[in-house]
Amino acid sequence: MFWGPFWMKAEKADAGFAGITPRDVRHLILRCAGNEYVHLTFGVPGALAKAYKALGITDPIDPTDRGMPDPARGAANFYGNFDLLNSFAHRHTAPI
């Protein structure tokens, strides 16, 4: 609901509008073992590396990467590599 007013403002998207979250974006709401879910939100230095470590992902990553949204990755991976993160989240039980 937060983005609705922004999307309604743009009859023709300009460069500034392109930085706003796309309508069909996939948020990092990941399914864990036992059918629990966790919602990851990044933005601070090292956030992505910490998430990779917590999930057991050994792919090389910049230790200072903030995990900021990137329109160049498309809507499915706007917030990060959804399929990679989700596949590792399936191995964990979310804390209650």
GUMI-200046 format. One line per 10 residues: number of its first residue (from 1); for each residue x, y, z of N, C-alpha, C. Coordinates in pm, 1 decimal. Each point is the difference from the previous one (the first is absolute). Layout:
N
NUM	X Y Z X Y Z X Y Z ~ ...
END
This chain:
96
1	81.5 -120.3 0.0 -81.5 120.3 0.0 85.7 126.5 0.0 ~ 121.2 -8.7 49.0 85.7 117.1 11.1 29.5 63.4 -135.7 ~ 22.9 -83.3 -102.1 44.8 50.7 -129.6 -113.9 49.7 -88.3 ~ -123.5 -31.2 29.5 -113.3 39.1 -83.9 0.0 145.9 -42.7 ~ 13.4 95.5 92.4 -0.8 141.2 -40.6 112.1 36.0 -97.3 ~ 116.0 -63.3 15.3 110.7 28.0 -91.5 -30.8 -51.7 -139.4 ~ -54.8 -121.0 -7.2 -30.7 -58.4 -129.5 -109.5 79.7 -70.6 ~ -95.8 52.0 74.9 -110.4 74.8 -61.1 45.4 135.7 -53.9 ~ 110.0 54.0 51.3 50.0 130.0 -44.9 57.4 -4.7 -140.9 ~ 49.3 -114.3 -40.0 76.7 -7.1 -125.0 -87.5 -44.0 -116.2
11	-37.3 95.3 -82.6 -67.6 -35.5 -123.6 103.6 -50.4 -99.6 ~ 114.8 68.9 -3.3 114.0 -41.7 -81.2 121.4 1.7 92.1 ~ 57.2 -116.0 19.8 113.2 -10.1 92.0 122.3 73.6 -53.3 ~ 65.9 74.7 88.3 124.5 67.3 -35.5 115.0 -69.2 72.9 ~ 120.8 51.6 -12.0 117.0 -63.1 61.5 -14.0 -8.3 151.8 ~ -53.7 103.8 63.3 -17.4 -1.5 144.9 -99.6 -105.2 45.2 ~ -102.3 -16.7 -79.4 -102.8 -98.0 34.6 53.1 -142.9 -12.5 ~ 97.4 -20.4 -86.4 54.9 -134.0 -21.5 63.9 -56.3 126.1 ~ 41.0 85.0 94.0 60.8 -46.6 123.6 -99.7 -47.0 103.7 ~ -128.2 22.2 -26.8 -104.4 -43.8 92.5 -25.4 -148.6 -21.7
21	-36.7 -68.4 104.3 -25.9 -142.9 -7.4 -102.1 -32.9 -108.5 ~ 33.5 -92.8 -90.3 -94.9 -38.4 -104.8 -125.1 -66.2 57.8 ~ -108.5 8.2 -72.7 -126.3 -57.7 47.1 7.5 -150.7 19.4 ~ 72.6 -68.2 -84.5 3.6 -146.1 5.2 123.7 -54.6 71.4 ~ 57.2 79.9 88.1 120.0 -40.8 72.7 -28.9 -120.1 90.7 ~ 101.5 -84.8 14.9 -12.1 -114.5 90.6 79.3 33.7 126.5 ~ -67.8 12.0 111.3 66.3 29.7 126.8 70.1 -125.2 51.1 ~ 97.5 18.9 85.6 75.5 -112.0 55.0 -74.5 -60.8 118.2 ~ -116.0 -55.7 -28.7 -78.3 -74.5 98.5 26.4 -146.1 -32.4 ~ 79.6 -63.1 84.1 52.9 -132.1 -28.4 -66.0 -106.0 85.9
31	-26.1 -114.4 -60.7 -63.6 -110.4 71.8 107.2 -86.5 64.8 ~ -15.5 -21.1 128.9 95.1 -81.2 76.7 -56.8 -140.2 20.1 ~ 81.1 -86.9 58.8 -46.1 -133.4 35.3 -116.3 12.7 98.4 ~ -92.4 -90.2 -6.1 -114.1 4.5 91.2 -104.5 101.5 -42.1 ~ 9.3 51.3 -123.2 -96.6 95.2 -56.0 -5.7 133.7 71.6 ~ 109.0 37.7 67.3 9.9 134.9 53.9 59.2 89.1 -108.0 ~ -13.3 130.4 17.3 54.0 96.1 -96.3 85.4 103.2 72.2 ~ 97.7 51.3 -72.2 82.4 108.6 50.1 7.5 104.9 -110.7 ~ -4.8 126.6 38.6 8.4 110.6 -95.5 133.5 68.7 22.4 ~ 87.4 -6.8 -100.0 131.1 63.7 10.2 -7.5 141.4 -56.0
41	61.5 90.8 71.1 12.5 138.6 -44.5 143.7 41.9 23.8 ~ 64.7 46.1 -105.4 139.6 40.9 9.3 10.8 151.6 -1.6 ~ 122.7 49.9 2.6 20.5 144.6 -11.0 115.2 54.4 81.4 ~ 53.1 -79.1 91.0 113.5 47.1 79.8 126.7 -68.7 -49.6 ~ 116.7 61.4 18.1 124.5 -61.9 -46.5 17.0 -141.6 55.8 ~ 29.7 -93.1 -87.8 21.5 -138.5 40.4 -125.6 -83.7 10.6 ~ -115.5 56.7 -28.0 -126.0 -72.5 17.5 -7.6 -126.1 -84.5 ~ 39.4 10.2 -124.6 -9.2 -115.9 -88.7 95.1 -110.7 43.8 ~ 121.4 35.3 37.0 97.4 -99.3 46.2 -49.7 -69.5 127.3 ~ -62.8 75.5 88.4 -52.4 -59.8 123.7 -114.3 -96.0 -29.4
51	-86.4 36.6 -94.9 -109.8 -88.9 -37.9 55.2 -127.2 -64.0 ~ 99.1 13.5 -87.4 61.1 -117.3 -63.0 58.9 -91.5 106.9 ~ 69.4 58.1 96.0 61.8 -80.8 105.9 -107.1 -71.6 82.6 ~ -104.6 71.3 39.3 -106.4 -58.9 81.4 -71.4 -113.6 -73.5 ~ -13.4 14.5 -130.8 -69.6 -102.0 -78.8 91.7 -112.4 -45.9 ~ 132.7 18.3 16.2 95.1 -102.5 -41.4 38.3 7.6 -146.6 ~ -17.8 114.4 -62.3 36.2 19.5 -140.8 148.6 31.8 -5.7 ~ 74.4 -78.2 -76.6 145.0 17.5 -6.1 46.4 75.1 -124.4 ~ -92.4 46.6 -83.3 37.8 77.6 -118.7 77.9 123.8 44.3 ~ 103.2 37.7 -76.1 76.5 120.0 36.9 -87.3 125.0 -8.4
61	15.8 87.0 98.5 -79.5 123.3 7.2 87.2 109.0 61.3 ~ -19.3 121.1 -44.9 71.0 114.8 57.2 -46.0 15.6 145.2 ~ 92.0 -3.7 96.5 -39.0 7.8 140.9 -64.8 132.3 39.2 ~ 11.6 101.5 -83.0 -62.3 129.0 31.8 -130.0 23.7 -76.8 ~ -40.9 -96.3 -82.8 -120.3 15.5 -83.0 -122.5 23.8 87.7 ~ -71.0 107.7 -28.8 -119.5 36.3 76.6 -123.8 -76.6 -45.1 ~ 5.5 -64.0 -117.4 -115.3 -73.0 -51.4 -111.3 92.6 -46.0 ~ 38.1 112.4 -58.1 -99.3 98.9 -41.5 -78.7 -48.6 -122.6 ~ -125.5 42.5 -13.0 -79.8 -34.3 -118.0 69.1 48.7 -126.7 ~ -19.3 -74.6 -108.1 63.2 34.9 -126.8 -96.4 -26.3 -114.8
71	-52.6 104.9 -63.1 -93.6 -18.4 -111.5 60.5 -79.0 -116.2 ~ 131.8 0.3 -13.9 64.6 -72.7 -109.4 -17.8 -151.4 12.3 ~ -29.7 -48.9 119.2 -19.8 -144.2 20.8 -141.3 -44.1 -36.7 ~ -87.2 94.2 -28.7 -138.0 -33.7 -32.9 -85.2 -15.2 125.2 ~ -129.6 -11.0 -20.7 -94.2 -4.7 112.1 17.0 -123.6 87.1 ~ 33.2 -113.6 -60.5 11.6 -124.3 76.6 116.2 3.1 98.7 ~ 106.0 72.1 -34.4 118.4 5.3 86.6 34.8 142.6 40.8 ~ -98.6 86.9 0.7 19.1 140.5 34.3 68.7 16.3 135.6 ~ -40.2 -80.6 97.7 56.0 10.2 135.3 116.0 -96.1 24.4 ~ 28.8 -88.6 -92.6 107.7 -96.2 15.2 -32.5 -127.0 -76.9
81	91.3 -93.1 0.7 -16.8 -125.1 -72.7 -102.0 -86.9 73.0 ~ -126.2 17.2 -35.4 -108.8 -66.3 70.7 16.4 -151.4 1.5 ~ 24.9 -60.2 -115.4 7.2 -146.4 -6.7 113.1 -55.4 86.1 ~ 114.6 64.8 -2.0 112.5 -44.5 82.0 -34.4 10.4 148.7 ~ -44.5 116.7 42.7 -33.1 20.4 141.2 -111.6 -93.7 44.9 ~ -101.7 -16.2 -82.4 -113.0 -85.1 35.6 41.1 -146.7 11.0 ~ 87.9 -44.9 -89.6 41.6 -140.5 5.0 75.7 -31.1 129.1 ~ 75.5 95.4 50.9 71.2 -21.9 125.6 -91.5 21.0 120.8 ~ -97.4 86.8 -10.2 -94.3 21.0 110.4 -80.7 -126.0 27.0 ~ -27.5 -79.9 -104.6 -74.4 -124.8 15.1 68.0 -96.1 95.9
91	127.9 17.7 24.4 76.1 -90.6 86.6 -7.4 37.0 148.1 ~ -62.3 113.1 30.1 0.1 50.5 137.8 -141.5 14.0 54.1 ~ -10.5 -7.5 130.1 -125.7 27.4 67.8 4.2 143.8 48.8 ~ -102.2 77.9 -32.5 -4.7 139.8 42.6 -19.4 6.1 151.7 ~ 66.9 93.6 67.4 -20.6 14.5 144.9 -140.4 54.1 28.0 ~ -52.3 -40.3 111.7 -134.7 46.3 38.9 12.5 124.3 85.0
END
